[in-house]
């Protein structure tokens, strides 16, 4: 079965980590990754994967706005979603439960869209990429949460998710 020719990876990212995840997914499945703010319409795309960093327990506002703006079109095409969050820097059942709550909350914004998959990935904590004013607060918050600075992304898991999600997108496209 041929896969959809034009798959869009639409992402929202503040400091670049989620953008790199989106590009890796795009490279893995032969798709195109674009920052969500540059997407006016979904014409010409056969499927879309929407991803965002988690901030304050939610997707970034532009990701939520994207879903609202393109909701009717998203109902007519295969959709998958992913999130990146530092919660998953901890490899614990509690962290996984929290990330699952984030994913469930995102899924509620898409009640009539049948998602082909939900990816949950750890992110990056890099103080040098933060605006100066945000660094002090971030250092305090992440010290309290016991998250040291670092890159927690699992590239093998990200690529594997992309590969296993592509057939589910293909299946949605043909049904």
C-alpha positions, 0 to 999 in steps of 0.5 A: 500500500503506498503511503501518503505522498505529502505528510506535514510535521507541524511543530511548535517549539520555543528553544529548538528542541521540539523542532529538532524532534520534528525534523528527525521524524520528517527525515525518518518518514520522508515528510516535511517539517514546518514551524506551526506559525508558518502554516496557513492551510493544509491544502496539498497534504495527505496527513499531518503530525502535530507536535509541541513542547509542553510548557506549564502542563500544556502544549504551546499556545500556537499548537492549540491555536493551530488545531482550532484553526484547522480543526475541520480539515484535521477531521478529514485526514490522518493525524498523529500527535507528539509532545516533548517534555522534561517530565520524561527526563525521569524514567519513572512510572510517575513521570510516564503517568504525568506525560500521559495526562499531558497527552490525554489533555491534548487529545481532548482538543481533538474530539472528532479527530482520530489520531493514528498515534501519540508520541511522548518524548523527553526534551532538553534543558539548556539554560544557554538557549533561554532568555536571561530573565527566564534562566534564574526562574528556570534554574530554581524550578528545575533544581526543585524538580531535580532535573539537571541540565542536559539533553534527554531525547532518545533519538532511537525511540523518536525514530522508532515512533515515526516508523511505527506511526507511518503505517497507522497513518497509511491505514487511516488514509485508506479507510 
